[in-house]
């Protein structure tokens, strides 16, 4: 298997959930040869900060793939809700809604 560099397209501002800072990253993932002709797709990843280093959510100490929330804090929905417009823009191609001026 060849090594693939995943380009990051968007990184959110961190938000403090509990005692830890979290951020959302939108990056490329590669579909394998037999799946959709080697096209690159975007996906989201939650990252948390440990001693100045950003780690993927899968490295969270309580991470559990069998849990509805993957063992991560349930308040993570605050971060998702805050970044939903950017997720829709990058992943689904939806335009970002303009804020009302008045």
C-alpha positions, 0 to 999 in steps of 0.5 A: 500500500502506498503512503498518501498525504491527506491535504487539510482543507479546513481547520476550525477554531478550537473550542474547550469541552471539559478540560480539553480543547477540540477542533474539527478538521476537513481533509481528503481521504482516498477511495481505494482503486476499486471504489470510485476510480481513485477519486479523493473525497473530503471527510471530517475528523475531530482532533484534541490537544494534548500538551500542545500537540493535536491528536486525532479523536481515535487517540482519545483515551476513552475512544470506543468505536462501539459507542454511539459517541465513539467514547468522546465527550457528548458536548462535541455536538456544540463544535459540530453545530458551530461548524455545520455551514463549513461542513456543508460547504466543503463536503456537500458543496452547499453555499454558505448562508449569508448573515442578515445585516439588519 
